[in-house]
Amino acid sequence: MKASTPRFLKYILVAAAALFILLLLFINSNLAALAEMLYPGSGLWTHAVLAMVETLAVGWFWRGLFRGPKHLLLMDAETPEARQAFARELGRRLRGNPHLRQAGIVPDAGEDEHVYLERCLTLLNRKADEEIKQNARRVFLATALSQNGRLDALIVFVSLCRLVWRVSSIYNQRPHPSEVVSLYWAVASSTFLAFSIEELDIATEITVGFGETFQAMAPAGLTASIPFAGKALQTFTASTIDGATNCYLALRAGIITRNAYLYGAREEARPSRAAVFKEAGNLPFGMSQAPVGKVAGPVAANIGRAAQHAARIAGSWTLPAPTAHAAHTSPAPHT
């Protein structure tokens, strides 16, 4: 029974990988057809370039999962001797970590080993969090501007595969075998949901729903009532919602990746699924302010300049001077 369980999981992983490859081929065929329609003769080249990019992403993902030293788990060190061996091995690995050497973190004279390990892990965790946030920002901007569900899925897939590789290089170890399924599922589900967001048209439903509500309360305050600018602002809002949704998916997958590579995490000490969702949900609003501000600033400036230009044109319109015939009025009829 114990031997059949890993084999059963292996079959599930192979079937899931096959379905995921079919999804990627479907995305490639649709993007290649779109490129062929816009630029005749470019469909085959587009398909080849997308296949190369996806192969590179799979290579990043494979290297992050299966290359590097064995995962260190504190739960494997139950006895005092095993804990000391765990601390020695962890210290040896951290002293050879390039990120720590670059930061100049070395054990001080007379410093307790546990204090030194805590300083090292604090820096590595901070670097992993920065990498996750940078990746989520790139996903936010790219998917908000692409406005294509299939291209969004490809962007999320490549970004998350690269993120797994980058986080594995920060901690310099491969994940525990029990975490491989979680990592694969996080990347695959985020890619599939990014593909489905555009199909479900969630952003349009939200903007239209809010628009109808605000129209019932204050019709004059609707941006849609502004000539020319209303449609642009509505499109910008939908793009922001789309980007923020994909940003949340990238953050969730990134947090799962970070937790899978943490040194010495016990099973009972690892964040629960609800904690992962909560941590990922608290980050997008604060993170999206900077990229949204960068995009919204020029948009608002252009809209303001367009409104000023329209006002100047309207102000330059003058009524023609009255002619002598028009100025002459016929006398009132005698009664």
ZADO-1210 file (C-alpha; in nm, 4 decimals, padded with zeros to 6 digits):
<atoms>
<atom x="00.0000" y="00.0000" z="00.0000" code="MET" pos="1"/>
<atom x="00.2843" y="00.2336" z="00.0845" code="LYS" pos="2"/>
<atom x="00.4581" y="00.1530" z="-00.2414" code="ALA" pos="3"/>
<atom x="00.1454" y="00.2126" z="-00.4468" code="SER" pos="4"/>
<atom x="00.0777" y="00.5583" z="-00.3009" code="THR" pos="5"/>
<atom x="00.3886" y="00.7307" z="-00.4501" code="PRO" pos="6"/>
<atom x="00.3193" y="00.5547" z="-00.7799" code="ARG" pos="7"/>
<atom x="-00.0368" y="00.6848" z="-00.7735" code="PHE" pos="8"/>
<atom x="00.0887" y="01.0387" z="-00.7064" code="LEU" pos="9"/>
<atom x="00.3367" y="00.9995" z="-00.9885" code="LYS" pos="10"/>
<atom x="00.0565" y="00.9090" z="-01.2277" code="TYR" pos="11"/>
<atom x="-00.1430" y="01.2104" z="-01.1106" code="ILE" pos="12"/>
<atom x="00.1544" y="01.4406" z="-01.1677" code="LEU" pos="13"/>
<atom x="00.2139" y="01.2979" z="-01.5143" code="VAL" pos="14"/>
<atom x="-00.1531" y="01.3417" z="-01.6073" code="ALA" pos="15"/>
<atom x="-00.1563" y="01.6983" z="-01.4699" code="ALA" pos="16"/>
<atom x="00.1628" y="01.7810" z="-01.6582" code="ALA" pos="17"/>
<atom x="00.0116" y="01.6456" z="-01.9796" code="ALA" pos="18"/>
<atom x="-00.3009" y="01.8575" z="-01.9352" code="LEU" pos="19"/>
<atom x="-00.0879" y="02.1610" z="-01.8598" code="PHE" pos="20"/>
<atom x="00.1190" y="02.1063" z="-02.1747" code="ILE" pos="21"/>
<atom x="-00.2033" y="02.0852" z="-02.3754" code="LEU" pos="22"/>
<atom x="-00.3128" y="02.4174" z="-02.2231" code="LEU" pos="23"/>
<atom x="00.0173" y="02.5773" z="-02.3248" code="LEU" pos="24"/>
<atom x="-00.0161" y="02.4392" z="-02.6793" code="LEU" pos="25"/>
<atom x="-00.3699" y="02.5778" z="-02.6981" code="PHE" pos="26"/>
<atom x="-00.2432" y="02.9190" z="-02.5845" code="ILE" pos="27"/>
<atom x="00.0377" y="02.9058" z="-02.8410" code="ASN" pos="28"/>
<atom x="-00.1973" y="02.8159" z="-03.1252" code="SER" pos="29"/>
<atom x="-00.4323" y="03.1017" z="-03.0408" code="ASN" pos="30"/>
<atom x="-00.1533" y="03.3586" z="-03.0119" code="LEU" pos="31"/>
<atom x="00.0027" y="03.2295" z="-03.3349" code="ALA" pos="32"/>
<atom x="-00.3336" y="03.2620" z="-03.5114" code="ALA" pos="33"/>
<atom x="-00.3662" y="03.6186" z="-03.3813" code="LEU" pos="34"/>
<atom x="-00.0152" y="03.7034" z="-03.5048" code="ALA" pos="35"/>
<atom x="-00.0935" y="03.5452" z="-03.8439" code="GLU" pos="36"/>
<atom x="-00.4054" y="03.7577" z="-03.8732" code="MET" pos="37"/>
<atom x="-00.2186" y="04.0803" z="-03.7880" code="LEU" pos="38"/>
<atom x="00.1033" y="03.9994" z="-03.9772" code="TYR" pos="39"/>
<atom x="00.0543" y="03.7304" z="-04.2426" code="PRO" pos="40"/>
<atom x="00.3366" y="03.4773" z="-04.2458" code="GLY" pos="41"/>
<atom x="00.4376" y="03.5274" z="-03.8805" code="SER" pos="42"/>
<atom x="00.2282" y="03.2499" z="-03.7274" code="GLY" pos="43"/>
<atom x="00.4920" y="02.9768" z="-03.7467" code="LEU" pos="44"/>
<atom x="00.7638" y="03.2075" z="-03.6113" code="TRP" pos="45"/>
<atom x="00.5395" y="03.3135" z="-03.3255" code="THR" pos="46"/>
<atom x="00.4691" y="02.9511" z="-03.2363" code="HIS" pos="47"/>
<atom x="00.8436" y="02.8707" z="-03.2410" code="ALA" pos="48"/>
<atom x="00.9360" y="03.1698" z="-03.0227" code="VAL" pos="49"/>
<atom x="00.6626" y="03.0894" z="-02.7695" code="LEU" pos="50"/>
<atom x="00.7777" y="02.7264" z="-02.7541" code="ALA" pos="51"/>
<atom x="01.1359" y="02.8402" z="-02.6881" code="MET" pos="52"/>
<atom x="01.0257" y="03.0753" z="-02.4095" code="VAL" pos="53"/>
<atom x="00.8141" y="02.8043" z="-02.2477" code="GLU" pos="54"/>
<atom x="01.0996" y="02.5539" z="-02.2714" code="THR" pos="55"/>
<atom x="01.3265" y="02.8023" z="-02.0952" code="LEU" pos="56"/>
<atom x="01.0615" y="02.8559" z="-01.8262" code="ALA" pos="57"/>
<atom x="01.0228" y="02.4801" z="-01.7729" code="VAL" pos="58"/>
<atom x="01.4009" y="02.4566" z="-01.7415" code="GLY" pos="59"/>
<atom x="01.3978" y="02.7258" z="-01.4730" code="TRP" pos="60"/>
<atom x="01.1174" y="02.5432" z="-01.2917" code="PHE" pos="61"/>
<atom x="01.2906" y="02.2048" z="-01.3135" code="TRP" pos="62"/>
<atom x="01.6206" y="02.3455" z="-01.1898" code="ARG" pos="63"/>
<atom x="01.4503" y="02.5157" z="-00.8966" code="GLY" pos="64"/>
<atom x="01.2726" y="02.1960" z="-00.7953" code="LEU" pos="65"/>
<atom x="01.5334" y="01.9265" z="-00.8459" code="PHE" pos="66"/>
<atom x="01.8773" y="02.0903" z="-00.8361" code="ARG" pos="67"/>
<atom x="02.0685" y="02.2029" z="-00.5303" code="GLY" pos="68"/>
<atom x="02.1490" y="02.0540" z="-00.1889" code="PRO" pos="69"/>
<atom x="01.8966" y="01.8427" z="-00.0035" code="LYS" pos="70"/>
<atom x="01.6292" y="02.0301" z="00.1903" code="HIS" pos="71"/>
<atom x="01.7104" y="02.0796" z="00.5592" code="LEU" pos="72"/>
<atom x="01.4185" y="02.0149" z="00.7915" code="LEU" pos="73"/>
<atom x="01.4243" y="02.0777" z="01.1642" code="LEU" pos="74"/>
<atom x="01.1511" y="01.8190" z="01.2065" code="MET" pos="75"/>
<atom x="01.4101" y="01.5533" z="01.1157" code="ASP" pos="76"/>
<atom x="01.6236" y="01.6578" z="01.4150" code="ALA" pos="77"/>
<atom x="01.4368" y="01.5368" z="01.7230" code="GLU" pos="78"/>
<atom x="01.7323" y="01.4499" z="01.9468" code="THR" pos="79"/>
<atom x="01.9880" y="01.7033" z="02.0854" code="PRO" pos="80"/>
<atom x="02.2633" y="01.5438" z="01.8788" code="GLU" pos="81"/>
<atom x="02.0530" y="01.5704" z="01.5643" code="ALA" pos="82"/>
<atom x="01.9741" y="01.9353" z="01.6406" code="ARG" pos="83"/>
<atom x="02.3442" y="02.0137" z="01.6766" code="GLN" pos="84"/>
<atom x="02.4150" y="01.8375" z="01.3491" code="ALA" pos="85"/>
<atom x="02.1316" y="02.0357" z="01.1869" code="PHE" pos="86"/>
<atom x="02.2770" y="02.3656" z="01.3160" code="ALA" pos="87"/>
<atom x="02.6260" y="02.2756" z="01.1935" code="ARG" pos="88"/>
<atom x="02.5040" y="02.1819" z="00.8461" code="GLU" pos="89"/>
<atom x="02.2858" y="02.4931" z="00.8253" code="LEU" pos="90"/>
<atom x="02.5770" y="02.7140" z="00.9332" code="GLY" pos="91"/>
<atom x="02.8034" y="02.5509" z="00.6752" code="ARG" pos="92"/>
<atom x="02.5508" y="02.6155" z="00.3984" code="ARG" pos="93"/>
<atom x="02.4851" y="02.9739" z="00.5053" code="LEU" pos="94"/>
<atom x="02.8554" y="03.0582" z="00.5192" code="ARG" pos="95"/>
<atom x="02.8793" y="02.9594" z="00.1527" code="GLY" pos="96"/>
<atom x="02.5633" y="03.1478" z="00.0471" code="ASN" pos="97"/>
<atom x="02.6576" y="03.4165" z="-00.2097" code="PRO" pos="98"/>
<atom x="02.3841" y="03.6549" z="-00.0910" code="HIS" pos="99"/>
<atom x="02.5200" y="03.6493" z="00.2637" code="LEU" pos="100"/>
<atom x="02.8793" y="03.6908" z="00.1454" code="ARG" pos="101"/>
<atom x="02.7746" y="03.9878" z="-00.0663" code="GLN" pos="102"/>
<atom x="02.5999" y="04.1440" z="00.2328" code="ALA" pos="103"/>
<atom x="02.9103" y="04.0891" z="00.4488" code="GLY" pos="104"/>
<atom x="02.7317" y="03.8813" z="00.7133" code="ILE" pos="105"/>
<atom x="02.9907" y="03.6731" z="00.8992" code="VAL" pos="106"/>
<atom x="02.9801" y="03.5263" z="01.2503" code="PRO" pos="107"/>
<atom x="03.1177" y="03.7734" z="01.5057" code="ASP" pos="108"/>
<atom x="03.3707" y="03.6685" z="01.7661" code="ALA" pos="109"/>
<atom x="03.1934" y="03.5094" z="02.0602" code="GLY" pos="110"/>
<atom x="02.8538" y="03.5318" z="01.8880" code="GLU" pos="111"/>
<atom x="02.6114" y="03.2541" z="01.9632" code="ASP" pos="112"/>
<atom x="02.5581" y="03.0315" z="01.6629" code="GLU" pos="113"/>
<atom x="02.1804" y="03.0553" z="01.6858" code="HIS" pos="114"/>
<atom x="02.1997" y="03.4369" z="01.6761" code="VAL" pos="115"/>
<atom x="02.4182" y="03.4186" z="01.3651" code="TYR" pos="116"/>
<atom x="02.1767" y="03.1779" z="01.1966" code="LEU" pos="117"/>
<atom x="01.8847" y="03.4068" z="01.2823" code="GLU" pos="118"/>
<atom x="02.0596" y="03.7042" z="01.1219" code="ARG" pos="119"/>
<atom x="02.1298" y="03.5039" z="00.8097" code="CYS" pos="120"/>
<atom x="01.7763" y="03.3703" z="00.7749" code="LEU" pos="121"/>
<atom x="01.6283" y="03.7168" z="00.8341" code="THR" pos="122"/>
<atom x="01.8262" y="03.8540" z="00.5392" code="LEU" pos="123"/>
<atom x="01.7391" y="03.5609" z="00.3136" code="LEU" pos="124"/>
<atom x="01.3693" y="03.5874" z="00.3991" code="ASN" pos="125"/>
<atom x="01.3776" y="03.9606" z="00.3232" code="ARG" pos="126"/>
<atom x="01.5451" y="03.8974" z="-00.0126" code="LYS" pos="127"/>
<atom x="01.2862" y="03.6320" z="-00.0970" code="ALA" pos="128"/>
<atom x="01.0029" y="03.8723" z="-00.0101" code="ASP" pos="129"/>
<atom x="01.1585" y="04.1425" z="-00.2291" code="GLU" pos="130"/>
<atom x="01.1866" y="03.8986" z="-00.5185" code="GLU" pos="131"/>
<atom x="00.8223" y="03.7958" z="-00.4762" code="ILE" pos="132"/>
<atom x="00.7044" y="04.1575" z="-00.4730" code="LYS" pos="133"/>
<atom x="00.9125" y="04.2556" z="-00.7762" code="GLN" pos="134"/>
<atom x="00.7765" y="03.9576" z="-00.9660" code="ASN" pos="135"/>
<atom x="00.4202" y="04.0506" z="-00.8694" code="ALA" pos="136"/>
<atom x="00.4739" y="04.4106" z="-00.9845" code="ARG" pos="137"/>
<atom x="00.5960" y="04.2906" z="-01.3229" code="ARG" pos="138"/>
<atom x="00.2942" y="04.0621" z="-01.3528" code="VAL" pos="139"/>
<atom x="00.0627" y="04.3503" z="-01.2573" code="PHE" pos="140"/>
<atom x="00.1974" y="04.5880" z="-01.5220" code="LEU" pos="141"/>
<atom x="00.2338" y="04.3265" z="-01.7968" code="ALA" pos="142"/>
<atom x="-00.1129" y="04.1747" z="-01.7589" code="THR" pos="143"/>
<atom x="-00.2806" y="04.5122" z="-01.7117" code="ALA" pos="144"/>
<atom x="-00.1351" y="04.6310" z="-02.0424" code="LEU" pos="145"/>
<atom x="-00.1724" y="04.3097" z="-02.2452" code="SER" pos="146"/>
<atom x="-00.5537" y="04.2756" z="-02.2146" code="GLN" pos="147"/>
<atom x="-00.5363" y="03.9265" z="-02.3614" code="ASN" pos="148"/>
<atom x="-00.6203" y="03.6262" z="-02.1476" code="GLY" pos="149"/>
<atom x="-00.3924" y="03.3866" z="-02.3341" code="ARG" pos="150"/>
<atom x="-00.0991" y="03.6255" z="-02.3203" code="LEU" pos="151"/>
<atom x="-00.1719" y="03.6884" z="-01.9502" code="ASP" pos="152"/>
<atom x="-00.1501" y="03.3143" z="-01.8825" code="ALA" pos="153"/>
<atom x="00.1837" y="03.2923" z="-02.0617" code="LEU" pos="154"/>
<atom x="00.3213" y="03.5921" z="-01.8701" code="ILE" pos="155"/>
<atom x="00.2135" y="03.4466" z="-01.5357" code="VAL" pos="156"/>
<atom x="00.3554" y="03.1035" z="-01.6216" code="PHE" pos="157"/>
<atom x="00.6993" y="03.2330" z="-01.7254" code="VAL" pos="158"/>
<atom x="00.7153" y="03.4737" z="-01.4295" code="SER" pos="159"/>
<atom x="00.6325" y="03.2061" z="-01.1728" code="LEU" pos="160"/>
<atom x="00.8755" y="02.9525" z="-01.3201" code="CYS" pos="161"/>
<atom x="01.1481" y="03.2149" z="-01.2995" code="ARG" pos="162"/>
<atom x="01.0396" y="03.3008" z="-00.9436" code="LEU" pos="163"/>
<atom x="01.0779" y="02.9372" z="-00.8312" code="VAL" pos="164"/>
<atom x="01.4312" y="02.9332" z="-00.9726" code="TRP" pos="165"/>
<atom x="01.5212" y="03.2683" z="-00.8132" code="ARG" pos="166"/>
<atom x="01.3916" y="03.1735" z="-00.4678" code="VAL" pos="167"/>
<atom x="01.5718" y="02.8379" z="-00.4838" code="SER" pos="168"/>
<atom x="01.8959" y="03.0239" z="-00.5581" code="SER" pos="169"/>
<atom x="01.8393" y="03.2531" z="-00.2577" code="ILE" pos="170"/>
<atom x="01.8045" y="02.9640" z="-00.0118" code="TYR" pos="171"/>
<atom x="02.0441" y="02.7395" z="-00.2105" code="ASN" pos="172"/>
<atom x="01.8454" y="02.4190" z="-00.1689" code="GLN" pos="173"/>
<atom x="01.5678" y="02.2247" z="-00.3372" code="ARG" pos="174"/>
<atom x="01.2214" y="02.1899" z="-00.1826" code="PRO" pos="175"/>
<atom x="01.1131" y="01.8963" z="00.0267" code="HIS" pos="176"/>
<atom x="00.9456" y="01.6241" z="-00.1836" code="PRO" pos="177"/>
<atom x="00.6171" y="01.6852" z="-00.0020" code="SER" pos="178"/>
<atom x="00.6224" y="02.0465" z="-00.1265" code="GLU" pos="179"/>
<atom x="00.6789" y="01.9675" z="-00.4942" code="VAL" pos="180"/>
<atom x="00.3098" y="01.8994" z="-00.5552" code="VAL" pos="181"/>
<atom x="00.2128" y="02.2251" z="-00.3799" code="SER" pos="182"/>
<atom x="00.4583" y="02.4245" z="-00.5897" code="LEU" pos="183"/>
<atom x="00.3486" y="02.2638" z="-00.9146" code="TYR" pos="184"/>
<atom x="-00.0163" y="02.3155" z="-00.8281" code="TRP" pos="185"/>
<atom x="00.0431" y="02.6812" z="-00.7333" code="ALA" pos="186"/>
<atom x="00.2099" y="02.7563" z="-01.0685" code="VAL" pos="187"/>
<atom x="-00.0396" y="02.5559" z="-01.2752" code="ALA" pos="188"/>
<atom x="-00.3505" y="02.6939" z="-01.1024" code="SER" pos="189"/>
<atom x="-00.2238" y="03.0534" z="-01.1276" code="SER" pos="190"/>
<atom x="-00.1599" y="03.0071" z="-01.4999" code="THR" pos="191"/>
<atom x="-00.5026" y="02.8535" z="-01.5590" code="PHE" pos="192"/>
<atom x="-00.6822" y="03.1243" z="-01.3607" code="LEU" pos="193"/>
<atom x="-00.4916" y="03.3979" z="-01.5445" code="ALA" pos="194"/>
<atom x="-00.6111" y="03.2349" z="-01.8673" code="PHE" pos="195"/>
<atom x="-00.9698" y="03.2248" z="-01.7386" code="SER" pos="196"/>
<atom x="-00.9938" y="03.5807" z="-01.6034" code="ILE" pos="197"/>
<atom x="-01.0195" y="03.7328" z="-01.9499" code="GLU" pos="198"/>
<atom x="-01.2701" y="03.4667" z="-02.0582" code="GLU" pos="199"/>
<atom x="-01.4914" y="03.5315" z="-01.7559" code="LEU" pos="200"/>
<atom x="-01.4597" y="03.9086" z="-01.8127" code="ASP" pos="201"/>
<atom x="-01.4601" y="03.9757" z="-01.4390" code="ILE" pos="202"/>
<atom x="-01.3180" y="04.3252" z="-01.4749" code="ALA" pos="203"/>
<atom x="-01.5973" y="04.4364" z="-01.7086" code="THR" pos="204"/>
<atom x="-01.8644" y="04.2896" z="-01.4827" code="GLU" pos="205"/>
<atom x="-01.7219" y="04.4767" z="-01.1833" code="ILE" pos="206"/>
<atom x="-01.6904" y="04.8101" z="-01.3633" code="THR" pos="207"/>
<atom x="-02.0359" y="04.7830" z="-01.5203" code="VAL" pos="208"/>
<atom x="-02.1919" y="04.6810" z="-01.1881" code="GLY" pos="209"/>
<atom x="-02.0340" y="04.9688" z="-01.0005" code="PHE" pos="210"/>
<atom x="-02.1229" y="05.2041" z="-01.2834" code="GLY" pos="211"/>
<atom x="-02.4918" y="05.1124" z="-01.2665" code="GLU" pos="212"/>
<atom x="-02.4905" y="05.1519" z="-00.8879" code="THR" pos="213"/>
<atom x="-02.3244" y="05.4921" z="-00.8962" code="PHE" pos="214"/>
<atom x="-02.5506" y="05.6039" z="-01.1790" code="GLN" pos="215"/>
<atom x="-02.8534" y="05.5372" z="-00.9623" code="ALA" pos="216"/>
<atom x="-02.7016" y="05.7377" z="-00.6760" code="MET" pos="217"/>
<atom x="-02.5215" y="06.0220" z="-00.8532" code="ALA" pos="218"/>
<atom x="-02.5468" y="06.0329" z="-01.2322" code="PRO" pos="219"/>
<atom x="-02.3409" y="06.3520" z="-01.2528" code="ALA" pos="220"/>
<atom x="-02.0451" y="06.1856" z="-01.0813" code="GLY" pos="221"/>
<atom x="-02.0003" y="05.9071" z="-01.3330" code="LEU" pos="222"/>
<atom x="-01.6792" y="05.9146" z="-01.5310" code="THR" pos="223"/>
<atom x="-01.8705" y="05.7637" z="-01.8204" code="ALA" pos="224"/>
<atom x="-02.0578" y="06.0936" z="-01.8569" code="SER" pos="225"/>
<atom x="-01.7325" y="06.2717" z="-01.9467" code="ILE" pos="226"/>
<atom x="-01.7016" y="06.2951" z="-02.3257" code="PRO" pos="227"/>
<atom x="-01.4086" y="06.0964" z="-02.4712" code="PHE" pos="228"/>
<atom x="-01.2471" y="06.0512" z="-02.1258" code="ALA" pos="229"/>
<atom x="-01.5219" y="05.8341" z="-01.9764" code="GLY" pos="230"/>
<atom x="-01.4554" y="05.5316" z="-02.1948" code="LYS" pos="231"/>
<atom x="-01.0804" y="05.5655" z="-02.1428" code="ALA" pos="232"/>
<atom x="-01.1186" y="05.5778" z="-01.7653" code="LEU" pos="233"/>
<atom x="-01.3497" y="05.2767" z="-01.7697" code="GLN" pos="234"/>
<atom x="-01.0956" y="05.0795" z="-01.9743" code="THR" pos="235"/>
<atom x="-00.8183" y="05.1880" z="-01.7393" code="PHE" pos="236"/>
<atom x="-01.0209" y="05.0713" z="-01.4388" code="THR" pos="237"/>
<atom x="-01.0866" y="04.7319" z="-01.5986" code="ALA" pos="238"/>
<atom x="-00.7158" y="04.6935" z="-01.6802" code="SER" pos="239"/>
<atom x="-00.6222" y="04.7780" z="-01.3218" code="THR" pos="240"/>
<atom x="-00.8631" y="04.5177" z="-01.1842" code="ILE" pos="241"/>
<atom x="-00.7280" y="04.2572" z="-01.4264" code="ASP" pos="242"/>
<atom x="-00.3682" y="04.3363" z="-01.3302" code="GLY" pos="243"/>
<atom x="-00.4456" y="04.3346" z="-00.9579" code="ALA" pos="244"/>
<atom x="-00.6111" y="03.9927" z="-00.9853" code="THR" pos="245"/>
<atom x="-00.3088" y="03.8428" z="-01.1596" code="ASN" pos="246"/>
<atom x="-00.0831" y="04.0196" z="-00.9090" code="CYS" pos="247"/>
<atom x="-00.2680" y="03.8430" z="-00.6283" code="TYR" pos="248"/>
<atom x="-00.2238" y="03.5066" z="-00.8007" code="LEU" pos="249"/>
<atom x="00.1494" y="03.5724" z="-00.8416" code="ALA" pos="250"/>
<atom x="00.1834" y="03.6747" z="-00.4762" code="LEU" pos="251"/>
<atom x="00.0015" y="03.3638" z="-00.3560" code="ARG" pos="252"/>
<atom x="00.2232" y="03.1356" z="-00.5632" code="ALA" pos="253"/>
<atom x="00.5315" y="03.3282" z="-00.4505" code="GLY" pos="254"/>
<atom x="00.4453" y="03.2918" z="-00.0820" code="ILE" pos="255"/>
<atom x="00.3914" y="02.9168" z="-00.1273" code="ILE" pos="256"/>
<atom x="00.7309" y="02.9004" z="-00.2993" code="THR" pos="257"/>
<atom x="00.9037" y="03.0883" z="-00.0177" code="ARG" pos="258"/>
<atom x="00.7480" y="02.8637" z="00.2459" code="ASN" pos="259"/>
<atom x="00.8610" y="02.5548" z="00.0544" code="ALA" pos="260"/>
<atom x="01.2254" y="02.6640" z="00.0577" code="TYR" pos="261"/>
<atom x="01.2487" y="02.7899" z="00.4161" code="LEU" pos="262"/>
<atom x="01.5219" y="02.6292" z="00.6207" code="TYR" pos="263"/>
<atom x="01.4132" y="02.4138" z="00.9119" code="GLY" pos="264"/>
<atom x="01.0384" y="02.4774" z="00.8953" code="ALA" pos="265"/>
<atom x="00.8378" y="02.2226" z="01.0927" code="ARG" pos="266"/>
<atom x="00.5136" y="02.0986" z="00.9470" code="GLU" pos="267"/>
<atom x="00.3103" y="02.2419" z="01.2339" code="GLU" pos="268"/>
<atom x="00.4971" y="02.5741" z="01.2132" code="ALA" pos="269"/>
<atom x="00.4293" y="02.6289" z="00.8440" code="ARG" pos="270"/>
<atom x="00.1605" y="02.8824" z="00.7539" code="PRO" pos="271"/>
<atom x="-00.1781" y="02.7309" z="00.6858" code="SER" pos="272"/>
<atom x="-00.3601" y="02.7750" z="00.3561" code="ARG" pos="273"/>
<atom x="-00.5796" y="03.0447" z="00.5121" code="ALA" pos="274"/>
<atom x="-00.2696" y="03.2304" z="00.6350" code="ALA" pos="275"/>
<atom x="-00.1197" y="03.2199" z="00.2844" code="VAL" pos="276"/>
<atom x="-00.4395" y="03.3648" z="00.1344" code="PHE" pos="277"/>
<atom x="-00.4487" y="03.6351" z="00.4028" code="LYS" pos="278"/>
<atom x="-00.0846" y="03.7355" z="00.3514" code="GLU" pos="279"/>
<atom x="-00.1275" y="03.7446" z="-00.0246" code="ALA" pos="280"/>
<atom x="-00.4494" y="03.9453" z="00.0063" code="GLY" pos="281"/>
<atom x="-00.2893" y="04.2144" z="00.2226" code="ASN" pos="282"/>
<atom x="-00.0116" y="04.2942" z="-00.0265" code="LEU" pos="283"/>
<atom x="-00.1664" y="04.3828" z="-00.3664" code="PRO" pos="284"/>
<atom x="-00.3275" y="04.7126" z="-00.2584" code="PHE" pos="285"/>
<atom x="-00.0089" y="04.8610" z="-00.1204" code="GLY" pos="286"/>
<atom x="00.2019" y="04.7221" z="-00.4046" code="MET" pos="287"/>
<atom x="-00.0290" y="04.8401" z="-00.6821" code="SER" pos="288"/>
<atom x="-00.0239" y="05.2026" z="-00.5694" code="GLN" pos="289"/>
<atom x="00.3184" y="05.2706" z="-00.7242" code="ALA" pos="290"/>
<atom x="00.2596" y="05.1106" z="-01.0685" code="PRO" pos="291"/>
<atom x="-00.0965" y="05.2425" z="-01.0867" code="VAL" pos="292"/>
<atom x="00.0334" y="05.5874" z="-00.9973" code="GLY" pos="293"/>
<atom x="00.2924" y="05.5675" z="-01.2746" code="LYS" pos="294"/>
<atom x="00.0245" y="05.4795" z="-01.5274" code="VAL" pos="295"/>
<atom x="-00.2551" y="05.6953" z="-01.3900" code="ALA" pos="296"/>
<atom x="-00.0424" y="06.0114" z="-01.3694" code="GLY" pos="297"/>
<atom x="00.0243" y="06.0403" z="-01.7449" code="PRO" pos="298"/>
<atom x="-00.3315" y="05.9279" z="-01.8226" code="VAL" pos="299"/>
<atom x="-00.4777" y="06.2003" z="-01.6013" code="ALA" pos="300"/>
<atom x="-00.2367" y="06.4583" z="-01.7449" code="ALA" pos="301"/>
<atom x="-00.3312" y="06.3675" z="-02.1014" code="ASN" pos="302"/>
<atom x="-00.7006" y="06.3817" z="-02.0182" code="ILE" pos="303"/>
<atom x="-00.6498" y="06.7236" z="-01.8558" code="GLY" pos="304"/>
<atom x="-00.4616" y="06.8545" z="-02.1584" code="ARG" pos="305"/>
<atom x="-00.7304" y="06.7204" z="-02.3903" code="ALA" pos="306"/>
<atom x="-01.0008" y="06.8909" z="-02.1845" code="ALA" pos="307"/>
<atom x="-00.8095" y="07.2222" z="-02.1875" code="GLN" pos="308"/>
<atom x="-00.7586" y="07.1950" z="-02.5626" code="HIS" pos="309"/>
<atom x="-01.1303" y="07.1283" z="-02.6134" code="ALA" pos="310"/>
<atom x="-01.2133" y="07.4280" z="-02.3925" code="ALA" pos="311"/>
<atom x="-00.9827" y="07.6539" z="-02.5946" code="ARG" pos="312"/>
<atom x="-01.1427" y="07.5377" z="-02.9180" code="ILE" pos="313"/>
<atom x="-01.4889" y="07.5986" z="-02.7755" code="ALA" pos="314"/>
<atom x="-01.3839" y="07.9430" z="-02.6526" code="GLY" pos="315"/>
<atom x="-01.2467" y="08.0381" z="-02.9939" code="SER" pos="316"/>
<atom x="-01.5821" y="07.9852" z="-03.1583" code="TRP" pos="317"/>
<atom x="-01.7523" y="08.3272" z="-03.2166" code="THR" pos="318"/>
<atom x="-02.0888" y="08.4066" z="-03.3623" code="LEU" pos="319"/>
<atom x="-02.0778" y="08.5923" z="-03.6966" code="PRO" pos="320"/>
<atom x="-02.1445" y="08.9670" z="-03.6813" code="ALA" pos="321"/>
<atom x="-02.5051" y="09.0612" z="-03.7699" code="PRO" pos="322"/>
<atom x="-02.5522" y="09.1947" z="-04.1227" code="THR" pos="323"/>
<atom x="-02.7342" y="09.5157" z="-04.2055" code="ALA" pos="324"/>
<atom x="-03.0301" y="09.3218" z="-04.3299" code="HIS" pos="325"/>
<atom x="-03.0425" y="09.1159" z="-04.0137" code="ALA" pos="326"/>
<atom x="-03.0027" y="09.4281" z="-03.8016" code="ALA" pos="327"/>
<atom x="-03.2976" y="09.5985" z="-03.9712" code="HIS" pos="328"/>
<atom x="-03.6173" y="09.5128" z="-03.7958" code="THR" pos="329"/>
<atom x="-03.9559" y="09.5659" z="-03.9486" code="SER" pos="330"/>
<atom x="-04.1820" y="09.8116" z="-03.7681" code="PRO" pos="331"/>
<atom x="-04.4447" y="09.6750" z="-03.5456" code="ALA" pos="332"/>
<atom x="-04.7860" y="09.6496" z="-03.7061" code="PRO" pos="333"/>
<atom x="-05.0323" y="09.9258" z="-03.6269" code="HIS" pos="334"/>
<atom x="-05.3305" y="09.8263" z="-03.4293" code="THR" pos="335"/>
</atoms>
